[in-house]
Amino acid sequence: MVSAVRTDPFAGAILQVGVLAALAGTVGLSAYGWLAGLLFGVVMVAALGYGLRRSGADRLGPADWVTLTRATLAGGVAALTVEAFRGPIAVPVLVALATVALSLDWVDGQVARRTGTTSALGARFDMEVDSFLVLVLCGYVADQVGSWVLVIGAMRYVFVAAGWVLPWMRGSLPPRYWRKVVAATQGIALTVVAAGVLPRPLALAVVLGALALLVESFGRVVGWLWRHRVRPALPAAPVSPAPAGHGSEWTPGTRIVRQPVEVGGRRR
């Protein structure tokens, strides 16, 4: 029998194909869009399956299914973003997918708390979906505000890469609600800009404001990790063995044992 650990992630792949098929049947999707969406689906299934095996979980929790739905919507946004490099797309559809995905970010947290199914895997899955959606939206709005906006989408991945080189950056962080607010702000700001309802100067200001918040948040995180890094213990001073001999060679801490000697045939 195939275990739930294997079937749950593949259900996400089926959902991803369903989202892509719906897009192809309504607004149209080229082979490039299909390829982008399917590639994301494959990576998602592999990463989620690995995460389940590593955590020892038997199956996805209720909140994880909400996050999985968000991930498939993000895959749809990725497919439409790739289509945008080839020509005009249905912007309202892209904005709708991103808006629903961002809204479900609040829902999965509520479900996890109400069902008592919060987990490290669920939190990591949720964070990675957020990061991917922000990166994709950055790719879409880069044509409107400039390619520098990709800094917003890349910052999370640069932070992770830095942890491979600097072990202290992989430390655990205390919960802080402000980080969630900043993360949500990135998605909302980028979605509003993607909708094309703002004049370019205002859209630029919105994205710059979002970037400023993100830099401040990451700066606090890096500063906290640096201050609370684990410093290597100093090596203990070597202890010299007690010197052999008697009398003047005695040093504090050396135990002197009186050796018996033979005197007149008797040991003293």
N, C-alpha and C positions, 0 to 999 in steps of 0.2 A: 504494500500500500504506500502511495506517495504521501510523505508527511506534509503537515500544514505549513511547515517552514518553507517548503518548496512551492506549494501551490499558491500561497498568499501573494508573494511578489508577482507571480505570473498573472494573477488576476489584474494587477496594475497594468501589465502589458496589454491585456485585452481591452481594458478601459482606454488606454492610450490609442490603440488602433481605432476604437469607436469614436474618439474625439477627432482623430484625423479623417476618418471616413465621413463624419458629419460636416467637417469643413470642406472636404472635397466635393460633397454633394450639394453644398449651398453656395459658398463664395469661390470655390475652385481651389485646387491645390496641385502644384506641379510635382514632378518627380523630386525636385530639390526640397520642396517643403515636406514631402513624405519622408525623404531620407533623413532630414533634420529631426523630425518628430520620432521616427522609429529608432534613430541612433540614441536619442535621449531615453526612450523607453527601455532599450537594451541596457544602457548604463544604470538606469534606475533599478531595474530588476536585479542586476548583478550586485549592486551596492547594498540594496535592501536585503537580499538573501544573505550576503556576507554579514551584515549587521545583526540579523536574526541569529545566525549560527554563533557568532561571537558572543552575543549577549545571553545565549542559552534559552531564549524565548521560544515557546512552541508556536505562536501565531501572532498576528498583528492584533493590537488592541483596538477598541472602538475609535479612539482619537486618531490612531494611525491610519485607519481607513479614510477618515476625513482628510488627513494630510496627503494620502495617496491620491485622492481625488484632486486636491490642489496641484499635485505634481503633474497629473495628466493634463490639466488646464494649462500649466506652465509649458508643457510640451507643445500644446497647440499654439501658444504665443510664440514659441521658438520657431515653429513651422511658418507662421505668418510673417515673422521678422525676416526669415530667409527669403520668403516670397517678395518682401518689400525691396530687396536688393535688385530684383528683376523688373519690377514695375509697380504700379499702383495696387493697393490691397484694400480690403474692406476694413477701414480703420475702426468703425464702431464695433465690429466683431472682435478685433484685437483688444480694444478697450474693455469690452464686456467680459471677455475671458480673464483679463488681468484683474478686473474689479471683483469678480466672483472669487478668484483665487485669493485675493487679499482679504476679502470678507471672511472666507473660511478659515483664515489664520486665527481669527478670534474664536471661531466656533470650535476648532480642534482643542484649543486650550480649555474652553469651558467643558467640553465633553470629557477630557482627561481628568479634570478636577472633580467633576460630578460623579464619574464612574470609579474614581480611585485608581486609575490606570496610568498615572504619570510614570514615565521611565526615562532613563538616559538615552535609550535608542530613539524614543519618540521625540525628545527634545532635539536630538541631533538631526533626525530626519526632517523635522520642521524647519530647522535653521538652514539646512542645505537647500530645501525647496525655496525658501525665501531668497537665499543668495543667488540661486540660479535664475529666478524670476527677475530679480533686480538687474542681473547681468544682461539678460535678454532685452529688457526694456531699455537699458542703456544703449545697446546696439541699435535699437530702433530709433531712439531720439537723437542719436549722434548726428544724423543728417540735419537736424533742426538747430541744435545748439553747439555742435562741434564735437570732434572725436575725443576731446579731453574728458567728456562725461564718462567715458569707459573707466576712468579712475574709480568712480563710485562702485561699479560692478566688480572691479578687480581687487578692491581693497581687502575684502574678506579672504580671497585666495592668496594674496601676498602675505597676509597675516599667518595663514596656515603654513605656507612655504617657509616663512621665517622660523616657525616652530621646529622645522626639521633641522635647522642650523643652530638655533639657540634653544636648548632644552628648557630654559626657565620660562619661555613664552608658551609652553604647553601646560602650565600650571592651571589648577582649577580656580574658577572665579566665583565669588559670592553672588547670589541673586541680586539683580539690580533692575528695577522696573524701567529706568530711563533708557537702558539699552534696547528694550522692546519698543519703546516709543520711537526711538531714532530709527530702528529697522523698519517699522511701519511707515514712518515719514518718507523714507526713500521710495518705497513702492508707490505710495499715494502721489508724491510729487512727480515721479516719472510717468505714471499713468495719466495724470492731468496734462502733462506736457505732450504725451503721445496722442492725446485726443485732438490736439491742434486747435484748441479753443482760445489759447493765449497768444497775444502778440509776441514776437521774438524777444524783445527786451525783457518782458515780464517772465517769459518762459526761462530765459537765461538766469534771471534773478532767483526764480524758484529752485532751479537745479543747483545754483551756487549756494543757496541757503541750506539745501539738503546736504550738500557736500561738506559745508562748514560743520553741521551737526555731526556728521559721520566722523570727520577728523577729530572733533572734540571727544566723541565717544571712544574711538580707538585709542586716542592719546591717553585717556584715563585708564583704559584697560592695560595698555603697555606699561604705564607708570605704576599701576598697582602690582602687576606681575614682577616688575623689576624690584620694587621695594620688598616684596614678600618671596623673592627667590630663595632657594635653599643654597646656602653657602657651604662649600666643602669644608669638612672638619679639618682642623690643623693636625698634622701627624704628631703622635706622642713622642716625647723625648726618649731616646734609647736609654735603657738602664744597664749600666756596666756591671758585670759580675763582681762579686766580692773578691778582693785581692787575696791571693794566697800569702800566708805568712803570719807573723804575730807582732805584738807590741805596737811600734810606731806606725805600722801599716793599717791600723784600725781606722775606719771611717764611720761617721754616724749612720746608723741603720744596719751596720754589719754585726751579725751575731757571732760572738767569740765562744768557741767551745773548748773547754779545757781538756787536753788530751792526757790520758793516763800514762805514767812513766814507771819503769821498773827501778825500784830502789831497794837494794839488799834482798832481792828475790820477792819483794812484795810490790803490788801495783798501788800507786798513789795518784 
